[in-house]
Amino acid sequence: MDFTKVKTYSIKGRKGKVNIAEFAKISKKGAKFADFYEGLPDILAVKNLKALVDGVIYAYKRKRMVIFMLGAHVIKCGLSPLVIDLMKCGVIKAVALNGAGIIHDTEIAMVGSTSEDVGAGIMDGSFGMTKETAEFINEGINDGCRAGLGIGEAIGKKILDEKLKNSSLSILAAAHKLSIPITVHVAIGADIIHQHPLADGAAIGEGTMADFKKLVRSVGKLGRGGVVVNFGSAVILPEVFLKAINLARNLGCGVKGFIAANFDMYTHYRPMQNILVRPTQKGFGKGLNIIGHHEIMMPLLYQAIVERL
């Protein structure tokens, strides 16, 4: 090879993926959040975040569906007040939780703390054997089943009816009070309350089936500018969402032109495929993936939204 014949070209004619107009801006002392937000570099994940915020505001102003699907870790990170406020503001119009979500939500409402030491408890079989938690939730599910209620509505109603001292911090209670659809999607055997004698598989199954149908109705309204956000669920809710959007389309709902966003600490296969890629392919929607710790990303998303309301 004759290296003297290497071909080059001028940088002046080359298009770059990054330019200085997109760089971060320096904030002055006393700057407001809006200044900080506008000063973020308009690159990579920030583009996704800003596209999501714009989409949520668009949906809010045009009364489109906004669904937040939440893993239990979001509640354990102390983020319930932000979710509840977005519900009260009329931004979030439907909420979906996994089975663990109702446990942490209920314990916060009941005693103001949650999240036990799994490693220590599993050695002697005491993990998940808290009496009050299991009795409250299982009784709520069983009573709700007899009344024809899904799990989300049943537990939210019970938290309010029994006036639990921290009910103002319960997403379930807020949803029931605001008449916002809240659904719970359970894998039997995955949650601590299933270890207890009061756990009724038939009631759990019937309750979560009712909630699945309720979620399908919400997903069917995502078209023409709706938004669905999956925050912290890597398996259950992505799988449920894929079937929900498929069923909604099967029943004639034109679920097109929506934004699907996923927040997690890592990139996982199921959220990527079942929320961001498969449902939005062929121009049916837009998928946005944002990686970061929930306790940082949720407040950032929340503040960016409320600044625009």
Number of C-alpha atoms within 10 A of each C-alpha: 5 5 6 6 7 7 6 6 7 6 8 7 7 8 8 8 6 11 10 8 9 12 13 15 14 11 15 9 6 7 10 10 14 12 14 14 18 14 15 17 16 19 14 11 15 14 15 17 20 18 15 25 20 15 20 26 20 15 22 21 12 12 14 22 24 30 25 21 24 22 23 20 18 20 26 18 13 13 19 18 14 17 24 21 16 15 21 16 13 15 24 26 23 22 25 26 25 24 25 20 23 25 22 22 27 28 21 24 24 21 13 15 14 16 13 11 10 12 9 11 13 11 9 8 10 11 16 20 15 13 10 11 20 21 16 19 23 23 18 22 29 23 17 23 21 12 10 13 21 28 34 30 25 26 27 24 21 22 26 20 11 10 14 19 14 18 24 18 22 26 29 35 29 23 24 20 14 13 12 18 22 29 30 30 26 24 14 15 11 12 16 18 24 19 15 15 10 16 20 15 13 11 19 24 19 21 27 25 18 20 24 22 16 19 25 20 17 21 26 22 21 26 19 18 22 27 30 26 23 25 25 21 23 21 15 17 26 22 16 20 23 17 16 21 24 17 17 21 16 10 11 9 17 16 22 22 17 26 27 25 24 24 23 20 14 12 15 13 12 18 28 18 16 20 29 23 17 15 23 20 12 10 10 17 22 21 23 20 21 20 13 14 15 21 15 11 17 19 14 14 15 16 15 21 19 14 10 11 11
